[in-house]
Amino acid sequence: MKRSLKIATGIAATLGLGLAVATAQSFGMDHGAMHGMNHGAAAGGHGPMAGPIAMLTKQDAGSAADMGLVHEMLMNNGKIKRSVARLPDGIRTVTESDDPQVAQAIKAHVSSMSQRLNDGREFNIFSTTLPVLFDNRDKITSKAETTEKGAIVTQTSSDAKVVVALQGHADEVTELARDGMVAMRRGMMSRMAMGSGPGMGRGLGPGSRAPESPDHAH
């Protein structure tokens, strides 16, 4: 798993802007949309990154590598099987693939995101739930297990608001796994409609749905 992450990091560092542009083109974005995203990134002082990376609410040395893993999984979403169990205090998800390469991407992504949550290094484009999870990471108990074909993640909390966010985020990920690039593009276009300045990603999910309150969770 560590070897895969190192390889992904190396590939991302080599491809740089090309990866972001290729990803944006995969989402079906035209030149005008990409120009707007470039402008937003420059205005935010995040450097000359285009495409989805430019829309991250925060960027760090691992952003390109993590976006590369997301891109790989979205491009192969038809090969991903995912189930979500809603627990009284959280969620248990099983995400796997019969394709060894996709399975490895799932494992690497789960490992990286688990470390990010632990470190408080948010990786978010448009999710409404991730900000809640990162802001309340000290209230979350996480357990990630790798399987031959992917990963099992169990996350729980004693805070009702955090439980709603955990379950809401599981739904967001399921939507991405089900619809792939279509869901990602949907979320990015919703984000762009609201503006692409720093912090705008803290509010829109793939279906532009706000997290439900504890009274309406299901």
SESESE-656911 format. One line per field, with one value per residue: residue number from 0; residue in one letter; y, x, z of N, C-alpha, C in turn. Coordinates in steps of 0.05 Angstrom, whole numbers. Example, Ala and Ser with C-alpha at 12.3 -4.5 7.8 and 13.67 -1.06 7.14 Angstrom:
BEGIN
marro <- (0,1)
fike <- (A,S)
n_py <- (-114,-45)
n_px <- (264,257)
n_pz <- (156,142)
ca_py <- (-90,-21)
ca_px <- (246,273)
ca_pz <- (156,143)
c_py <- (-66,1)
c_px <- (264,258)
c_pz <- (156,157)
//
This chain:
BEGIN
marro <- (0,1,2,3,4,5,6,7,8,9,10,11,12,13,14,15,16,17,18,19,20,21,22,23,24,25,26,27,28,29,30,31,32,33,34,35,36,37,38,39,40,41,42,43,44,45,46,47,48,49,50,51,52,53,54,55,56,57,58,59,60,61,62,63,64,65,66,67,68,69,70,71,72,73,74,75,76,77,78,79,80,81,82,83,84,85,86,87,88,89,90,91,92,93,94,95,96,97,98,99,100,101,102,103,104,105,106,107,108,109,110,111,112,113,114,115,116,117,118,119,120,121,122,123,124,125,126,127,128,129,130,131,132,133,134,135,136,137,138,139,140,141,142,143,144,145,146,147,148,149,150,151,152,153,154,155,156,157,158,159,160,161,162,163,164,165,166,167,168,169,170,171,172,173,174,175,176,177,178,179,180,181,182,183,184,185,186,187,188,189,190,191,192,193,194,195,196,197,198,199,200,201,202,203,204,205,206,207,208,209,210,211,212,213,214,215,216,217)
fike <- (M,K,R,S,L,K,I,A,T,G,I,A,A,T,L,G,L,G,L,A,V,A,T,A,Q,S,F,G,M,D,H,G,A,M,H,G,M,N,H,G,A,A,A,G,G,H,G,P,M,A,G,P,I,A,M,L,T,K,Q,D,A,G,S,A,A,D,M,G,L,V,H,E,M,L,M,N,N,G,K,I,K,R,S,V,A,R,L,P,D,G,I,R,T,V,T,E,S,D,D,P,Q,V,A,Q,A,I,K,A,H,V,S,S,M,S,Q,R,L,N,D,G,R,E,F,N,I,F,S,T,T,L,P,V,L,F,D,N,R,D,K,I,T,S,K,A,E,T,T,E,K,G,A,I,V,T,Q,T,S,S,D,A,K,V,V,V,A,L,Q,G,H,A,D,E,V,T,E,L,A,R,D,G,M,V,A,M,R,R,G,M,M,S,R,M,A,M,G,S,G,P,G,M,G,R,G,L,G,P,G,S,R,A,P,E,S,P,D,H,A,H)
n_py <- (-24,26,30,36,87,118,112,135,187,201,198,238,283,285,291,335,395,372,327,350,380,339,311,349,353,302,308,333,388,453,500,550,541,517,559,595,567,566,621,629,598,625,674,658,648,598,578,558,516,478,456,404,403,456,472,453,463,469,462,418,384,332,335,330,277,251,269,243,190,192,206,160,121,143,140,86,70,34,-14,-18,-41,-25,-20,5,7,34,53,59,98,116,94,37,19,-18,-22,-45,-79,-123,-116,-114,-67,-25,-39,-32,23,39,21,53,104,103,96,144,184,171,184,238,257,246,281,329,352,377,350,369,384,398,378,376,353,338,383,386,338,342,387,366,323,301,278,232,163,120,63,29,-23,-64,-105,-162,-142,-88,-42,-37,7,34,82,120,161,199,244,273,307,298,244,247,274,237,195,223,236,185,174,212,192,143,160,182,135,106,139,159,200,232,246,274,316,341,359,394,432,454,477,515,547,575,603,605,616,614,568,561,509,488,471,450,391,331,326,375,378,396,374,332,348,321,306,292,252,190)
n_px <- (16,38,77,47,25,70,85,40,46,93,78,39,69,101,65,33,5,-17,-46,-88,-114,-128,-163,-203,-221,-242,-287,-318,-314,-313,-270,-280,-301,-258,-222,-246,-239,-184,-175,-199,-166,-118,-132,-140,-90,-66,-31,-13,-51,-97,-164,-197,-162,-150,-196,-198,-211,-169,-99,-43,21,6,-40,-46,-32,-72,-117,-107,-116,-171,-190,-177,-210,-261,-262,-265,-312,-352,-330,-330,-355,-399,-423,-464,-473,-516,-503,-525,-493,-461,-427,-414,-375,-365,-321,-302,-267,-263,-223,-154,-121,-157,-176,-129,-125,-169,-154,-108,-130,-166,-129,-99,-139,-155,-109,-107,-153,-139,-96,-119,-119,-154,-186,-222,-272,-326,-359,-412,-409,-357,-329,-354,-338,-281,-276,-293,-261,-238,-279,-291,-288,-248,-239,-203,-199,-162,-179,-175,-195,-205,-229,-254,-290,-303,-336,-351,-388,-404,-430,-488,-493,-446,-452,-494,-467,-427,-459,-483,-438,-423,-464,-454,-406,-423,-457,-419,-390,-429,-446,-400,-358,-399,-427,-386,-377,-426,-426,-382,-398,-440,-413,-383,-423,-435,-390,-318,-281,-234,-252,-304,-316,-335,-392,-425,-450,-448,-502,-519,-540,-556,-531,-573,-612,-606,-658,-681,-653,-640)
n_pz <- (0,17,-21,-67,-57,-59,-112,-137,-120,-144,-198,-200,-189,-234,-276,-261,-281,-327,-310,-281,-321,-357,-325,-317,-370,-375,-345,-380,-386,-416,-451,-430,-379,-354,-356,-321,-274,-270,-263,-213,-181,-185,-163,-112,-95,-98,-135,-203,-216,-254,-268,-227,-182,-173,-150,-100,-31,2,-8,-11,-8,-21,-51,-108,-117,-88,-116,-163,-150,-138,-188,-217,-193,-203,-259,-265,-241,-252,-239,-186,-124,-73,-7,46,114,160,224,292,315,273,214,171,120,60,9,-52,-106,-162,-197,-194,-198,-190,-140,-110,-114,-85,-33,-25,-27,17,58,53,61,112,141,130,156,208,214,204,154,107,49,-1,-48,-60,-21,28,77,93,115,166,188,188,222,268,281,326,352,328,320,285,243,198,153,110,54,11,-36,-28,19,86,124,187,223,279,326,385,381,357,313,285,272,235,195,182,161,120,88,73,38,-2,-23,-41,-82,-117,-129,-154,-198,-220,-261,-277,-230,-204,-239,-235,-182,-184,-221,-193,-152,-181,-198,-153,-147,-148,-109,-54,-3,-21,-31,15,22,-19,-45,-88,-104,-90,-37,28,92,130,188,255,270,223,201,166)
ca_py <- (0,49,31,47,115,131,112,154,213,207,203,264,304,286,300,362,408,354,310,366,386,314,305,368,345,278,316,346,417,467,517,572,532,513,585,606,553,576,647,626,588,647,694,648,646,570,570,555,490,480,433,398,409,484,477,443,485,472,446,412,368,307,340,320,248,242,273,222,166,197,205,132,107,153,130,58,66,10,-38,-15,-49,-11,-23,22,0,56,45,80,120,121,79,17,17,-37,-13,-65,-83,-147,-107,-109,-40,-8,-47,-19,52,42,18,76,127,101,101,172,200,166,200,267,263,246,304,353,364,373,346,373,402,409,363,391,338,336,405,379,316,352,405,350,297,291,265,209,139,108,38,22,-49,-70,-132,-169,-127,-60,-33,-35,30,38,107,125,185,202,270,268,323,284,219,255,281,211,181,239,233,158,176,227,174,123,173,183,108,97,155,166,227,248,257,293,340,353,374,416,453,467,493,537,565,591,618,586,627,597,562,555,480,481,476,437,363,323,332,401,374,402,352,333,351,296,300,282,231,164)
ca_px <- (0,56,91,28,22,95,83,20,57,113,64,26,90,110,44,27,-17,-29,-66,-112,-128,-140,-186,-225,-232,-258,-312,-333,-313,-303,-247,-289,-304,-231,-210,-257,-227,-156,-176,-206,-143,-98,-142,-138,-62,-58,-13,-24,-63,-123,-181,-207,-143,-152,-221,-196,-213,-142,-80,-18,39,-7,-66,-46,-33,-99,-136,-102,-130,-200,-195,-176,-234,-285,-261,-271,-333,-368,-317,-330,-378,-399,-446,-463,-491,-520,-503,-538,-474,-443,-429,-394,-376,-348,-316,-284,-267,-250,-200,-132,-112,-177,-175,-106,-131,-187,-138,-90,-147,-175,-105,-92,-160,-154,-87,-115,-172,-124,-78,-135,-112,-178,-185,-250,-279,-353,-375,-424,-405,-329,-322,-363,-321,-254,-277,-300,-247,-231,-302,-296,-271,-246,-225,-201,-188,-159,-187,-161,-206,-211,-227,-277,-285,-323,-332,-373,-385,-425,-443,-509,-488,-425,-464,-509,-447,-415,-478,-486,-414,-424,-483,-440,-386,-438,-465,-396,-383,-450,-448,-373,-352,-424,-432,-365,-382,-450,-418,-363,-414,-456,-393,-376,-446,-434,-365,-296,-261,-226,-273,-330,-322,-347,-420,-441,-445,-454,-529,-525,-558,-545,-534,-598,-610,-610,-687,-690,-634,-653)
ca_pz <- (0,18,-47,-86,-52,-69,-142,-144,-115,-166,-223,-198,-191,-261,-294,-253,-294,-346,-296,-275,-346,-367,-308,-324,-396,-371,-334,-401,-383,-439,-445,-414,-352,-343,-352,-296,-251,-269,-251,-185,-167,-184,-144,-85,-88,-95,-156,-230,-221,-267,-263,-201,-161,-168,-136,-72,-11,12,-24,1,-24,-29,-64,-135,-116,-79,-137,-182,-140,-141,-217,-226,-183,-217,-286,-264,-221,-258,-228,-157,-109,-47,10,69,136,179,252,310,320,251,189,164,91,46,-19,-64,-135,-171,-212,-176,-198,-177,-111,-98,-113,-62,-9,-22,-21,45,75,52,73,141,152,128,178,233,214,200,128,91,20,-7,-71,-58,-1,51,101,101,134,193,197,195,244,292,278,352,362,311,323,258,240,169,148,82,47,-14,-58,-22,46,103,142,207,236,298,343,405,375,337,289,271,262,211,175,174,144,96,72,61,16,-23,-35,-56,-106,-134,-138,-172,-223,-230,-270,-279,-204,-198,-255,-224,-158,-191,-234,-172,-138,-198,-200,-129,-146,-144,-91,-32,17,-33,-31,41,22,-40,-51,-115,-110,-78,-15,54,110,145,217,269,271,197,191,161)
c_py <- (25,52,44,77,130,133,133,183,221,213,230,286,307,298,328,373,390,337,326,372,362,307,323,361,320,285,330,376,430,486,540,565,528,539,598,593,562,603,646,617,610,667,685,643,617,561,564,527,494,456,429,406,439,490,467,467,490,454,441,394,343,310,327,289,237,247,252,197,169,194,176,117,116,142,100,51,42,-16,-38,-24,-37,-15,-6,12,24,45,66,103,124,104,57,13,-4,-29,-31,-65,-109,-141,-100,-81,-21,-14,-33,11,57,41,43,101,126,107,131,189,196,183,230,274,265,271,330,367,358,370,347,392,414,395,381,378,337,359,398,357,325,371,390,323,285,276,239,186,124,82,30,-5,-54,-99,-138,-151,-97,-54,-33,-12,32,64,113,151,186,228,266,283,309,258,225,261,256,197,196,237,205,158,191,208,153,135,175,156,98,112,163,195,244,261,279,319,355,370,397,439,468,486,518,557,584,608,599,597,608,593,556,526,471,487,462,409,356,329,358,398,381,379,355,337,325,287,287,261,205,145)
c_px <- (17,70,73,25,46,94,63,31,77,99,51,46,100,90,35,2,-32,-51,-91,-128,-142,-164,-209,-237,-249,-285,-329,-334,-302,-281,-255,-291,-276,-217,-220,-244,-198,-156,-181,-182,-122,-106,-139,-109,-53,-40,-28,-36,-91,-139,-189,-188,-145,-176,-220,-197,-185,-124,-55,-2,26,-32,-67,-47,-60,-120,-132,-116,-160,-207,-196,-201,-259,-286,-268,-293,-350,-355,-317,-357,-377,-425,-442,-483,-492,-522,-516,-519,-454,-449,-408,-397,-357,-345,-295,-286,-253,-225,-177,-122,-131,-178,-152,-111,-150,-171,-120,-106,-157,-152,-99,-113,-161,-132,-94,-134,-158,-107,-94,-129,-135,-173,-214,-254,-306,-370,-386,-417,-376,-320,-330,-345,-293,-255,-282,-285,-240,-255,-309,-276,-272,-231,-226,-186,-185,-167,-171,-170,-212,-208,-254,-271,-309,-317,-356,-367,-408,-439,-463,-504,-466,-435,-479,-489,-433,-433,-482,-462,-414,-443,-470,-421,-401,-448,-443,-388,-404,-449,-421,-369,-377,-430,-411,-369,-406,-442,-400,-378,-430,-437,-387,-399,-447,-408,-343,-274,-255,-249,-300,-337,-335,-377,-437,-432,-452,-483,-539,-545,-544,-549,-560,-593,-615,-639,-696,-672,-649,-633)
c_pz <- (0,-9,-68,-83,-62,-99,-151,-141,-137,-192,-223,-201,-219,-280,-287,-266,-313,-334,-291,-300,-357,-351,-314,-350,-394,-360,-355,-399,-408,-431,-426,-384,-339,-339,-326,-272,-248,-255,-221,-169,-163,-163,-115,-76,-84,-117,-181,-235,-233,-258,-235,-178,-153,-151,-107,-53,1,-4,-7,-17,-35,-45,-92,-135,-107,-101,-159,-175,-144,-171,-226,-217,-198,-246,-287,-244,-226,-247,-197,-145,-81,-32,35,90,155,207,269,315,297,227,188,134,81,17,-31,-94,-142,-188,-193,-175,-184,-147,-97,-95,-89,-36,-4,-15,8,64,77,66,103,154,151,151,204,236,212,174,108,62,11,-30,-66,-37,21,77,111,119,163,205,205,219,271,293,305,365,346,318,297,259,210,166,118,77,21,-37,-52,7,60,123,161,222,254,314,363,401,352,311,272,258,236,188,164,154,118,77,58,36,-8,-38,-51,-82,-127,-146,-158,-199,-234,-237,-272,-252,-197,-214,-244,-199,-165,-204,-213,-157,-155,-200,-176,-128,-140,-126,-69,-12,5,-33,-5,39,1,-44,-79,-123,-98,-54,11,73,126,175,230,269,245,185,187,150)
//
